[in-house]
Amino acid sequence: MWCGFSSRPGHVTDPYAPELAEYDFTPSFLVQATYDRDGNELTAEMISA
């Protein structure tokens, strides 16, 4: 599970603050994403924190 929006496994970006992508931050929601073996995002479920 990755916090924020994940464009690929292990990579986290925050659409409202992209410059914070490399820092630890606490968003108000979590997105659980699943990927196929090629790393393409299959599903993304938003979960309230």
N, C-alpha and C positions, 0 to 999 in steps of 0.2 A: 504494500500500500504506500502511495506517495501523497504527500500533502500538496495541495494546489493542483494545477493542470500539468499532466506529464505527457510530453510528446514522444518520449521513448523511455524504456525501463531505466530507472535510476536518475532520470533527469527531471528536475522540477522547475517549473516556471510559474510566476504569478502574473496574470494578465494585467493587474493593476499596478504592479511595481516590478517590471522585468529586471531592473538592476539589483533586486534583492534575491535573484534566483540562486546565487551561490552562497547565500547566508541563511542562517537558521531563523525562521519566522513562524509564527503561529496564525494560520488563517482561521477564518470563522467556519470553515467547512473542510471536509476531506473528500478526495476523489479516489475511489478504488478502481483501477484500470486493469484490464486483462489484455494479454498480447498473444499473438500467434508466434510460431517458432521463428518467423522472419522479423519479428519486432514490430509488426503492424498492430495498432491499437484496435481491439475488437469491441470492447465495451468500456464505458466509463460511468460509474455510478456515484452520484453525489450523496454524501452522508453528512448530516449536520453534526457539528462537533459538540 
